[in-house]
Amino acid sequence: MGVLGAGGSLMGAEKVIAGFERATRPDDASKNWEPVSDQKVKVGIIGYGFCKFGADFSFQTHPNVEVVAVSDLIPERCEALAKACKCSKTYPSLEELVKDDSIEAVYIATDAPSHARHCIEALHHGKHVACAVPAVFGSVEDADALLEAVKKSGKKYAMFETSAFRAELYAMRQIYSAGAFGELVYAEGEYYHYGVENLPSYKGWRDGVPPQWYPTHSNAFHICVTGGSFTEVSCMGQPSILPRLQPDNNRYKNPFGTEVAQFRTSEGGMARMVVSWDTPGAEGEKGRVRGQRGSFYTEYQGLDKKLPGLARPPLPPTVSLGGHGGSHGYLTDDFIVSILLDRKPTVDIITSLNLSVSGVIAHQSALQGGELLKIPQYTLS
């Protein structure tokens, strides 16, 4: 999540990777919080790689969670994850962990190319699943298989798209739901992450990854605002001057360091979504929307004078906001509450596929010089 191309150390003195800045917890972050249940969901956590996401989303401190087991393929990392989560039971692989019948839900923070396969395996073993982004990695076929697995299992699936719970996007979603934007005419999302060298990754999966195969942080600035989808795309790619993004230097034969996608939305509007690995300057995720009744850049401006509450909901006092605009804790709470109350997670399977597959098709368009391509549409029916 948000760590594909920055230089510097993860959390060291030289430079904090964009997205890993710790959000300051407001004094009223837990004001009016009330538990929805005294039940504890038994959770298994899988993956503790370079980004250490397995322990960064406060499962281990959530009052409705008991972390009962952890796993990582590398023994030293598995031991460190267990220590971070205050958990004594470990498994050498996801395949072994999901056989544990005491585990009700898993959080999968493994390498991106394995996300769909790992989630399907967990669903087949009757687990609720939360997963790091993206839902699928360059494959429409994997999207079809993942959707079928979710339908067959009847379990919750949530993708931890951090932009969905950034304060500004949460406010946009509230405004849109109240009708104060009207239909969106135009949306912009940008995800910038510069890096001369690749960050460490399992089997080098980050090396030269096509920008639009990791599109969810930017695409969220329409899809996670409206709950809609993109229906077609024309995408242009810019060849990179960086050696790692030359097609002969990466497994994906990817020549692009920046890809700019122009989407048609399910409302009939337009969206411009950018992912860039090779443009130095301000980094991170940001977006804007313009609608028939109002717009949001840094705040709402429009025809409606009365708006709903725009602040994010209260969090349990023990849950940290975490990185990516203080979104981490909200994603975990949203997933756990969806299980306890049997409701849809905010970034459910349909939203997850809409966020991810649109980027897969966008990269195909870029390879074809911007040809307009149709994007698959997904439903639970």
C-alpha positions in Angstrom: 0.0 0.0 0.0 1.6 3.2 -1.1 5.2 2.1 -0.9 6.1 1.2 -4.4 8.8 3.7 -5.3 10.1 6.1 -2.7 13.7 6.4 -1.7 15.0 6.5 1.8 14.3 4.3 4.8 10.9 3.0 5.9 10.7 5.0 9.1 14.3 6.2 9.5 15.8 9.6 10.0 16.7 10.1 6.3 13.2 10.1 4.9 9.8 8.6 5.8 8.3 6.8 2.9 5.2 8.7 1.6 2.2 7.2 3.3 4.0 6.1 6.4 3.8 9.4 8.3 2.0 8.8 11.6 -1.2 10.9 11.7 -1.7 12.9 14.9 -4.7 11.5 16.8 -7.2 14.3 17.6 -8.3 14.6 21.2 -11.8 13.8 20.2 -11.0 10.8 17.9 -12.9 8.4 20.3 -15.6 10.9 21.5 -19.0 9.2 21.6 -17.5 5.8 20.6 -19.5 2.9 21.9 -18.8 -0.8 21.3 -21.1 -2.6 19.0 -20.5 -5.9 20.6 -18.5 -7.6 23.4 -17.6 -10.4 21.0 -14.0 -10.9 19.8 -13.3 -12.0 16.3 -10.5 -14.5 16.1 -8.0 -13.2 13.5 -5.0 -14.6 11.7 -2.5 -12.2 10.2 -0.3 -13.1 7.2 2.7 -11.2 5.9 5.4 -9.0 7.5 7.6 -7.9 4.7 9.5 -4.7 4.1 6.4 -2.5 4.9 5.5 -4.5 8.0 1.8 -4.0 7.2 0.8 -7.1 9.1 1.1 -5.2 12.4 0.4 -1.7 11.2 -3.4 -1.7 11.2 -4.1 -2.2 14.9 -5.8 -5.6 14.8 -3.8 -6.5 17.9 -5.2 -3.5 19.9 -8.8 -3.6 18.6 -11.2 -4.4 21.5 -13.2 -6.8 19.3 -10.2 -8.7 18.0 -8.1 -11.6 19.3 -5.1 -12.2 17.1 -4.7 -16.0 17.5 -2.1 -16.8 14.9 0.4 -15.2 12.5 2.4 -16.3 9.5 5.2 -15.3 7.2 7.3 -17.5 4.9 10.6 -16.1 6.4 11.0 -17.5 10.0 12.6 -14.3 11.4 9.8 -12.2 10.1 7.2 -14.6 11.4 8.8 -14.3 14.8 8.8 -10.5 14.6 5.2 -10.4 13.5 4.2 -12.6 16.4 6.0 -10.3 18.8 4.4 -7.2 17.3 1.0 -8.8 17.6 1.5 -10.3 21.0 0.6 -13.7 19.6 2.3 -17.0 20.5 0.9 -19.2 17.7 2.8 -19.1 14.3 2.4 -21.0 11.0 5.1 -21.3 8.3 2.7 -20.4 5.5 -0.8 -19.0 4.7 -1.8 -22.4 3.4 -1.2 -23.9 6.9 -2.7 -21.0 8.9 -6.0 -21.1 7.0 -6.5 -24.7 8.1 -6.8 -23.6 11.7 -10.6 -23.9 12.4 -10.3 -21.5 15.4 -9.5 -18.6 13.0 -12.6 -16.7 11.8 -11.0 -13.9 9.7 -7.6 -13.2 8.2 -5.7 -10.1 7.2 -3.5 -10.8 4.2 -0.5 -8.5 3.7 1.5 -10.6 1.3 3.1 -9.7 -2.0 0.7 -8.1 -4.5 1.0 -10.8 -7.2 -0.3 -13.4 -4.6 -3.3 -11.4 -3.3 -6.0 -13.0 -5.3 -4.7 -16.5 -4.9 -4.2 -16.1 -1.2 -7.6 -14.6 -0.7 -9.3 -17.4 -2.6 -7.5 -20.0 -0.5 -8.7 -18.3 2.7 -12.2 -18.0 1.5 -12.3 -21.6 0.5 -11.4 -22.4 4.2 -14.4 -20.3 5.4 -12.5 -17.2 6.6 -13.6 -13.6 6.3 -10.9 -11.8 4.4 -9.2 -8.4 4.5 -6.4 -7.8 2.1 -3.9 -5.2 1.2 -4.2 -3.5 -2.2 -4.7 -4.2 -5.1 -7.3 -7.0 -5.2 -5.8 -8.4 -8.4 -2.5 -7.9 -10.0 -2.7 -7.5 -13.8 -5.3 -10.2 -14.3 -9.0 -10.0 -15.2 -9.2 -13.8 -14.9 -8.1 -13.6 -11.2 -10.9 -11.0 -10.7 -13.5 -13.4 -11.9 -12.2 -16.2 -9.8 -12.0 -14.0 -6.7 -15.5 -12.8 -7.1 -16.8 -16.3 -7.5 -14.9 -17.4 -4.3 -16.5 -14.6 -2.3 -20.0 -15.4 -3.6 -19.5 -19.1 -2.9 -18.1 -18.6 0.6 -20.7 -16.1 1.9 -17.9 -14.4 3.9 -16.9 -10.8 4.1 -14.2 -9.5 1.8 -12.6 -6.1 2.3 -9.7 -4.5 0.5 -7.8 -2.1 2.7 -7.8 0.9 0.3 -6.4 3.6 2.4 -7.7 6.6 0.4 -11.2 5.5 1.2 -10.7 6.6 4.8 -8.6 9.6 4.3 -10.4 12.5 6.0 -11.0 14.4 2.7 -12.3 11.4 0.8 -14.5 10.4 3.7 -16.0 13.9 3.7 -16.5 13.7 -0.1 -18.4 10.4 0.4 -20.7 11.9 3.0 -21.4 14.9 0.8 -22.1 12.7 -2.2 -24.4 10.5 -0.2 -26.3 13.5 0.9 -26.8 14.6 -2.7 -24.8 17.9 -2.3 -22.6 17.1 -5.3 -25.4 15.9 -7.5 -23.9 13.5 -10.1 -20.2 13.9 -10.5 -19.2 15.5 -13.8 -15.5 15.1 -13.3 -13.0 13.6 -10.8 -9.3 13.6 -10.5 -7.1 11.3 -8.5 -3.3 11.3 -8.3 -0.8 8.8 -6.8 2.8 10.0 -7.0 5.7 7.9 -5.6 9.1 8.7 -6.9 12.1 6.3 -6.6 15.4 5.9 -8.5 15.7 2.4 -7.0 13.2 -0.2 -6.2 12.2 -1.0 -2.7 12.9 -4.5 -1.4 10.1 -6.9 -2.3 9.3 -10.6 -2.3 10.9 -12.1 -5.4 11.3 -8.6 -6.7 7.7 -8.1 -7.5 7.9 -4.3 -7.2 10.7 -4.0 -9.8 9.2 -2.1 -12.8 5.5 -2.8 -12.0 3.2 -1.0 -14.4 1.8 2.1 -12.7 -1.8 1.3 -13.5 -1.5 -2.2 -12.0 -1.4 -0.3 -8.6 -4.2 2.2 -9.2 -6.5 2.0 -6.2 -5.1 5.0 -4.3 -6.0 7.3 -7.1 -9.1 5.6 -8.5 -10.6 5.8 -5.0 -11.2 9.5 -5.6 -14.2 8.6 -7.8 -15.1 5.0 -7.0 -14.9 5.3 -3.2 -16.8 8.6 -3.3 -19.7 7.4 -5.4 -19.7 3.6 -5.1 -19.8 3.5 -8.8 -17.4 2.2 -11.5 -15.5 3.1 -14.6 -16.9 1.7 -17.8 -14.2 2.5 -20.4 -10.8 4.0 -20.6 -8.2 5.6 -22.8 -4.8 5.7 -21.1 -1.5 7.2 -22.2 1.9 6.1 -20.9 5.1 8.1 -20.7 8.4 6.1 -21.2 10.7 6.6 -18.3 14.3 7.8 -18.1 14.9 5.6 -15.1 16.9 2.4 -15.8 14.6 0.2 -13.7 11.6 1.2 -15.9 13.1 0.2 -19.2 11.3 -2.8 -20.7 14.4 -5.0 -20.8 15.1 -4.4 -17.1 11.8 -5.7 -15.6 9.8 -8.9 -15.7 6.7 -7.0 -16.9 8.4 -5.6 -20.0 6.9 -2.3 -18.7 8.3 0.8 -20.4 6.2 3.4 -18.5 7.0 5.4 -15.3 3.8 7.4 -15.5 0.4 6.4 -16.8 -2.5 8.9 -17.1 -6.0 7.3 -17.5 -9.1 9.0 -18.8 -12.2 7.1 -17.7 -15.9 7.3 -18.5 -17.8 6.8 -15.2 -20.9 4.7 -14.6 -22.7 8.0 -14.0 -21.7 9.2 -17.5 -19.1 11.6 -16.2 -15.3 11.6 -16.6 -12.3 11.0 -14.4 -8.6 11.5 -14.9 -6.5 9.2 -12.8 -2.7 9.4 -12.6 -0.1 6.9 -11.2 3.5 8.0 -11.5 6.8 6.4 -10.2 9.3 8.6 -12.0 8.4 12.3 -11.4 10.2 13.8 -8.4 8.4 16.3 -6.2 5.4 16.2 -3.9 4.4 12.6 -3.2 1.3 10.9 -1.9 -2.3 10.5 -2.8 -4.8 13.3 -3.5 -7.9 14.1 -5.5 -10.7 16.4 -6.3 -14.3 16.2 -7.6 -16.7 18.4 -9.4 -20.4 17.8 -9.5 -23.6 19.3 -10.8 -24.3 21.0 -7.4 -20.9 21.4 -5.9 -17.2 20.6 -5.9 -14.5 19.6 -3.4 -10.9 20.6 -3.6 -9.8 21.4 -0.1 -13.4 21.9 1.1 -16.9 21.9 -0.2 -18.1 24.8 -2.4 -21.5 24.6 -3.9 -25.2 25.2 -3.8 -26.1 23.3 -0.6 -25.6 25.3 2.6 -26.4 22.5 5.0 -24.1 19.5 4.9 -24.0 16.2 6.9 -21.3 15.6 9.5 -18.0 15.3 7.6 -15.8 14.0 10.4 -14.7 10.4 10.4 -16.6 8.2 12.9 -15.1 7.7 16.4 -12.5 4.9 16.8 -12.0 2.7 19.8 -9.6 4.4 22.2 -7.0 1.6 21.8 -6.9 1.8 18.0 -4.2 3.9 16.3 -5.0 6.0 13.3 -1.8 4.8 11.6 -0.4 5.9 8.3 -1.8 7.0 4.9 -3.7 10.0 6.3 -4.7 8.2 9.5 -6.7 5.6 7.6 -5.3 2.4 8.9 -7.3 2.1 12.1 -10.5 3.0 10.3 -10.1 0.2 7.8 -9.6 -2.4 10.5 -12.6 -1.1 12.5 -14.8 -1.0 9.4 -13.9 -4.6 8.6 -14.4 -6.0 12.1 -17.7 -4.1 12.6 -18.9 -5.5 9.2 -18.4 -9.0 10.6 -20.0 -8.3 14.0 -23.0 -6.5 12.5 -23.2 -8.6 9.3 -23.1 -5.6 7.0 -21.1 -4.7 3.9 -17.6 -3.4 4.3 -17.0 0.0 2.9 -14.5 -1.3 0.3 -16.2 -4.6 -0.4 -15.5 -7.1 -3.2 -17.3 -5.1 -5.9 -15.7 -1.8 -5.0 -12.3 -3.6 -4.7 -12.6 -5.1 -8.2 -13.8 -1.8 -9.7 -10.8 -0.1 -8.2 -8.3 -2.7 -9.3 -9.5 -4.0 -12.7 -9.9 -0.6 -14.2 -6.2 -0.1 -13.8 -5.4 -3.4 -15.5 -7.4 -2.4 -18.5 -5.9 1.1 -18.4 -2.4 -0.4 -18.8 -3.6 -2.5 -21.7 -4.8 0.8 -23.3 -1.5 2.5 -22.7 0.4 -0.4 -24.4 -2.0 0.1 -27.4 -1.3 3.9 -27.7 -4.4 5.0 -25.8 -7.0 2.9 -27.5 -10.4 3.2 -25.9 -11.2 -0.1 -24.1 -14.3 -1.4 -22.3 -13.9 -2.2 -18.6 -15.6 -5.3 -17.1 -18.5 -4.6 -14.7 -19.1 -6.6 -11.6 -22.2 -7.4 -9.5 -23.0 -9.9 -6.7 -26.2 -11.0 -8.4 
